[in-house]
Amino acid sequence: MEQIENILKYHFKKPQLLQQALTHSSVTGNEHRNYERLEFLGDRVLGMAIAHLLFKMFPNDREGELAQRHVKLVCADMVARVAKNLQLDKYIRAKDFETIQRTNVLCDVAEAIIGAIYIDSDVEHAIAFVENNWRDMIDKNYGAQKDFKTRLQEKFHHLKQASPVYQMVDKSGSEHEPIFTVKVALNEEIFALGTGHNKKTAEQDAAEKLLNLMENKL
């Protein structure tokens, strides 16, 4: 515990919160002993903290630009990258190594840590933790990068097509680790399937794949 606290740069008054934040449901289905409830809280605190950080760092950005930056910084891949930077994968308790390496698990644990800090202290400490670990992820030299769904919609409009429609075609996996499959199409011949652990991620994946497909075929 002392090692991970040094990495996190936060000392827990209630060490059991840190243990809970690092415990996957494959170890215990008790939601008061695994990270699921803390992840729920940490996800909301993360969103608020990133909004707070962006509001301060980009005073000239419009609401839409701030929103695009926000999406990029709270997506599962980005949160999992922070988890890796903090070496959380070395401390997660799960049934096997494969589970620990999953992007959604790394993301969930990082969010659970935020939730645990919030419960152990206050919102100011939780925001400070987020700002310390996400600030370097923001590239101040470039404008907000458009997400794939926005880029696909602009591409469709350029081709004088109606806005793309995303259709969920499958949902598999467990209740706690679902996998969504979403389809988006230009026409019957040019379409793409995207997957993700939530609908938004699956839609972004499908949009990215269709953009790449359209670049090769059109």
N, C-alpha and C positions, 0 to 999 in steps of 0.2 A: 504494500500500500504506500509506503514512503517513497518508493521509486516512482510510481505513477503520479503521486501528488507533486513530486519535484518537476516532473515533465509538464504537468498541467499548471504548475505555478499557483496551486491552490491547496490549502490544507483543510480537510474536512473536520468539522466539529463532531459530525456523526458519520464515522467511517462506513457504517452499514449502508448509507446512501450510495457511496462510491461502489461498494460491492454489488449492490442491486443494479446500478447503472451498467455494470460490466457483465451481467448474467443474462444469457440468452434463454428463451423459453424452452429450449431443448434440454436444459438442465433442470428447470422446475417450471411447472405450469402455473404456479402461484404468482399472480400478478403483483403481489406485494413483495415478492422476492426476485422477480426478473425485471427487465428494464422497460417493459411495455408502457406502464403508466407514466414513468419518468420521461420516456421518449415522446409521449403525447404532449406533455407540458413543455419539454425542451424545444419541440418543433415550433410551438407558438412563440416562445421567448426568442428563438433564433430569428424568426421572421420579423419581429418587432425590433430586435437589436440591429439587424442588417438595415432595416428601413431607417433607423436612427443614425447609423453610421453614414449611409449614403446621403441622407438629408444634410449632414454636416460637411461631407467631403465634396459634394457637387452642388453648390448653391445656385449655379446657373442652369442646371438640368431641368427640363420640363418633367411633368408627372410621368409621361409615357417613357421617357429615357430612364428615369429612376426605376420604373417598373421593370424594364428590360434588364437592367443591371441586377435588380433584386431576384428575378427569376433565375438568372445565371448563378448567383451566389448561394441560393438555398436549394438548388437541384441536388438530387441524390449523389451524382458523380462528384460534385464539388465538396459536399459535406463529407463524403467518403475519403476524398483526398486529404482533407483536414485531419480526419481520423488517422490516416496513414502517417501524416506528418507528426502526429502526437504519439505514434507507435501504439495506438490502442489495440491493434490486432495481437499484440504480445500479451495482453492482459485480459482479453475477453474470455469468459467461461462459456463454452458451447460443447455440443456432443462430439464435434469433429473439426478438423482444420478447414475443410471445405466450407462449412457454415460460416466460420469466422471471416473468410476471405470474400464473402459475398458483399457486393456493393451496398445492398439495402441494409445488411446487418451492420456494416461499418458506419453507415449513415445513421442508423437508429441509435447505435451506442454513443456516437458523438452528440446527438440530440439529447439522449438520456443524461449524459454528463452535464449538459447545460441545465437540464431540469433539476438535477441533483444539486448543483451549485445554487440554483434559485431557492430551493427548499432549505438548504443548509444555511444560507445567509440571507440574501435579498436580491432584488432585481438589478441593483447597481453592480454587484459582483458578477452576476450572470452576463450583463451587457459588456462589462470590462473583459471577461473571458472571450466573448465572441469577437470583440474589436481587436484584441491581441492576436487572435488566430486567423482572422479573416482579412485583416487590413492589407496584408501583402498579396492577397488574391486579386485585389482591385488594381487594374492598370489605369493609372490616371492620365496616361498619355494618349488614350484612344477614347472615342465615344462609345456609347453603349452598343454592344453587338446585338443585332437583331436575332431573335430566336428563330428556329427553323419553321415554326408554324407561320410566323409573320412573313418570312422570306417566301414561303410557298404561296401564301395568299397573294403577295405582290406579283409572283410569277404567273399565277392564274389570271390575275387582272390584266397583266401585260399581254397575255395570250387571248384576252377577251373571253375568259371562261368565268363561270359562276364561282363563288368562293368554295374552296375544298370542303368536303363533308367527311367527317371521321366516324367510322362505324366499328363498334366493338364486336369482334367475331368470336372471341373465346376468352375464358377466364379459367385458369388452372392453378395448381399449387394449393397450399394450405390456407386456412383463414388468416393466419398471421403473416404469411409470406406469399400472397397471391401473385400470379403473373397474368397480366392483361395483354391481349393481342388486338391490335386496332388496324383497320384497313383504311387507306385513303387512295383515291384514284383520279387520274386525269380523264381516262376513258376505260373501256373494257380491256384494252390490251396493255395499258400503261398504269400500273398500280403498285403499291408497296404495303407490306405488313410490318408493323412496328410492335415491339414488346417492351414491357416495363412493369414495375411493381405497383404502379398506379396508372390511372387513365392518362394523366397529363404527360407522364414520362413516355408512355407508349405512343401517344400522339406526336410528341416531339421526335421520337425515333422513326415513326412512319413518315413524317414530313421530311426528315433528313434523307431517308432512303429514296423517297420519290423525287426529291430535288436532284440527287445524284443520278437517278435513272433518267430523268428528263434531260439532264445535261449531256448524257451519252446518246440519247435517241433523237433529240430534237435539234 
